[in-house]
Amino acid sequence: MDIQHIMDYLPTTYALHQQEATETMVDLKLLKEIPIDSSVNQCQGFCYNSRKDVFVLACINSQNSRQIIYELDPRTFDIVGTYRFRNSTELAHMNTLTYNPDTNLLYTTNAVVDGHRITTIDADTMTIGDTITIPERVFNLGYDTKDIDAHHNDFNNNGAFAYDGYTIFATLSTVVTIDKSGAVSKITPFLKGLEIEDMDMRHNMMYAAVNVGHNVAIYSMISY
């Protein structure tokens, strides 16, 4: 595992409550609802594997003892790969997924079980690799991005990714954009009742995974 990719970040705190959300809502378009296996009941991590050209979706059970990683066709969102785990330590909650094309590794955080642990997964074989423990508690991780401690009335920040120098993450009610200079450039609300679990970019379009009953809904995020 290339630990330096994880450890070389710039700790920054953003007081998001000092900037009000825009009036324009995030334009979320439902693309597909995906039924998930009965052994799991919710999605958590979601990212795009650019080498393999698949989306990767992590689903878990309430006890954080079972995990299923699905690979999704990026055009139809049909399931094209299924990988099952019973791992309560390295994977556990799988609160986030991010993909590093330089190492061909997925990175996940198990969050509520051990919030200081980051685990790697081989993106081809889906075998669990090395883990590291860092001083900060990490719920969301985006490859090659800053550490962002979001001080906000809506404190639960769910998904995050880095793209072209920008960092974008979701709280329970907004999408927050950090620009290339490290400043909060936009806070945009989305429809109440949805909870964006994680998100990523493919071909300049943002996509998000949301729990809907025993399905996972995939949305495109046209504006944010």
C-alpha positions in Angstrom: 0.0 0.0 0.0 1.3 3.4 -0.9 0.9 5.0 2.5 2.3 8.3 1.3 -0.7 8.9 -0.9 -2.8 8.8 2.2 -0.5 10.7 4.6 0.4 13.6 2.4 -2.7 15.7 2.9 -3.2 19.2 4.1 -5.4 19.3 7.2 -7.9 22.2 6.8 -11.0 23.2 8.7 -13.9 24.9 6.9 -16.6 26.7 9.0 -19.4 26.0 6.5 -22.0 27.7 8.6 -20.5 31.0 7.7 -21.7 30.6 4.1 -25.4 30.0 3.3 -26.6 27.4 0.9 -27.6 28.6 -2.6 -31.3 28.7 -3.5 -30.7 26.5 -6.5 -31.2 22.8 -5.7 -28.9 20.1 -6.9 -30.5 18.6 -10.1 -30.7 14.9 -9.2 -31.9 12.5 -12.0 -32.9 9.0 -11.0 -31.2 6.5 -13.4 -31.9 3.2 -11.8 -33.0 1.4 -8.6 -30.9 -1.7 -7.9 -32.2 -4.5 -5.7 -29.5 -5.8 -3.4 -29.0 -9.2 -1.8 -31.1 -10.1 1.3 -27.9 -10.6 3.4 -27.3 -6.8 3.3 -29.6 -3.9 3.8 -27.9 -0.6 2.8 -25.3 0.9 0.6 -22.3 2.9 1.9 -19.3 3.3 -0.4 -19.5 4.1 -4.1 -16.8 5.1 -6.6 -15.8 4.8 -10.3 -13.0 2.4 -11.4 -11.6 4.2 -14.5 -9.4 1.3 -15.6 -12.1 -1.3 -15.6 -14.9 1.2 -16.5 -17.2 0.1 -13.8 -18.9 1.7 -10.8 -18.1 0.0 -7.5 -20.8 -0.1 -4.8 -20.3 -1.4 -1.3 -23.4 -2.7 0.6 -23.5 -3.9 4.3 -25.8 -5.3 6.9 -26.7 -3.4 10.1 -24.2 -5.3 12.2 -21.3 -4.4 9.9 -20.5 -8.1 9.7 -21.4 -8.8 6.1 -20.4 -6.8 3.0 -21.1 -7.2 -0.7 -19.1 -5.2 -3.3 -21.0 -4.9 -6.6 -19.5 -3.8 -9.9 -22.0 -1.9 -12.0 -22.1 -1.3 -15.8 -21.7 2.5 -16.1 -24.3 2.8 -18.8 -27.0 0.4 -17.7 -26.1 0.1 -14.0 -26.7 -3.6 -14.2 -24.7 -5.7 -11.8 -21.7 -7.2 -13.6 -19.7 -8.4 -10.6 -20.5 -9.5 -7.1 -18.0 -10.1 -4.2 -19.1 -11.3 -0.8 -17.3 -10.8 2.5 -17.8 -11.5 6.2 -15.4 -9.0 7.7 -16.1 -7.1 10.8 -12.7 -5.5 11.2 -11.0 -4.3 8.0 -14.1 -3.7 6.0 -17.0 -3.4 8.6 -19.1 -0.3 7.7 -17.3 0.6 4.4 -18.5 4.1 4.8 -16.7 5.3 1.7 -14.9 4.0 -1.3 -12.3 5.7 -3.5 -10.3 4.4 -6.4 -6.6 5.2 -7.1 -5.8 4.4 -10.8 -2.1 4.8 -10.1 -2.1 1.9 -7.6 -5.2 0.1 -8.9 -6.5 0.0 -5.4 -9.8 0.8 -3.7 -9.6 2.5 -0.4 -12.3 2.2 2.2 -12.9 3.3 5.8 -14.8 1.2 8.3 -15.9 4.3 10.2 -18.1 3.4 13.1 -16.2 0.2 14.0 -12.7 1.7 13.8 -12.8 5.2 12.5 -9.0 5.6 12.3 -8.5 2.6 9.9 -8.1 2.8 6.1 -8.1 -0.5 4.2 -7.0 -1.3 0.6 -8.8 -3.7 -1.7 -7.2 -4.9 -5.0 -9.6 -3.5 -7.7 -9.1 -6.5 -10.0 -9.3 -9.5 -7.5 -11.3 -7.7 -4.7 -8.9 -9.2 -2.2 -8.4 -7.3 1.0 -4.9 -5.7 1.3 -3.0 -3.7 3.8 -4.5 -1.4 6.4 -3.1 1.7 8.1 -4.2 3.6 11.1 -4.1 7.4 11.2 -4.6 9.8 14.1 -7.7 11.4 12.6 -11.1 9.7 12.5 -12.0 9.2 8.8 -15.5 8.6 7.5 -14.9 9.8 3.9 -11.9 9.6 1.7 -11.2 10.9 -1.8 -8.1 10.0 -3.6 -5.5 12.9 -3.8 -7.5 15.4 -1.7 -7.4 17.4 1.5 -8.6 16.3 4.9 -11.7 18.4 5.5 -13.3 18.7 8.9 -16.7 20.1 8.1 -18.0 22.3 10.9 -21.6 22.6 9.9 -25.1 22.5 11.5 -25.7 19.4 9.4 -22.5 17.7 10.7 -22.9 14.3 9.1 -20.8 14.4 5.9 -21.5 11.3 3.9 -19.7 11.0 0.5 -16.6 12.8 -0.9 -14.4 12.8 -4.0 -11.7 14.9 -5.6 -11.8 16.0 -9.2 -9.5 18.4 -11.1 -8.3 20.1 -8.0 -11.8 20.4 -6.5 -13.1 18.6 -3.4 -16.8 17.8 -3.3 -18.7 16.2 -0.4 -22.2 15.7 0.8 -23.8 16.4 4.1 -27.3 15.1 4.9 -28.9 18.0 3.1 -26.3 19.8 0.9 -23.4 19.3 -1.6 -20.4 21.3 -0.7 -17.7 22.3 -3.2 -14.2 23.3 -2.2 -12.4 25.1 -5.0 -8.7 24.8 -6.1 -7.6 27.5 -3.7 -9.1 25.6 -0.8 -12.0 27.9 -0.2 -15.7 26.9 0.1 -17.1 28.0 -3.2 -20.6 26.6 -3.1 -23.1 24.9 -0.8 -26.1 23.6 -2.7 -29.1 21.9 -1.1 -30.8 18.8 -2.5 -34.2 17.2 -2.0 -35.2 16.5 1.5 -35.6 12.8 2.3 -32.6 11.7 0.3 -29.3 10.7 1.8 -26.4 10.7 -0.5 -24.2 7.9 0.8 -21.2 8.4 -1.6 -20.5 9.8 -5.0 -18.0 10.0 -7.8 -17.3 11.4 -11.3 -17.3 9.6 -14.7 -16.9 11.5 -18.0 -17.5 14.9 -16.3 -20.8 13.8 -14.8 -21.3 13.3 -11.1 -23.1 10.2 -9.9 -24.5 9.4 -6.4 -25.7 6.3 -4.5 -28.8 6.6 -2.3 -30.6 4.0 -0.1 -34.2 3.5 -1.0 -35.8 0.7 1.0 -34.0 -2.5 0.0 -32.8 -1.0 -3.2 -30.0 1.4 -4.1 -30.9 4.3 -6.3 -28.3 5.7 -8.6 -28.6 9.4 -9.5 -26.8 11.6 -11.9 -26.1 15.0 -10.4 -26.5 17.4 -13.3 -25.8 20.7 -11.5 -24.4 21.3 -8.0 
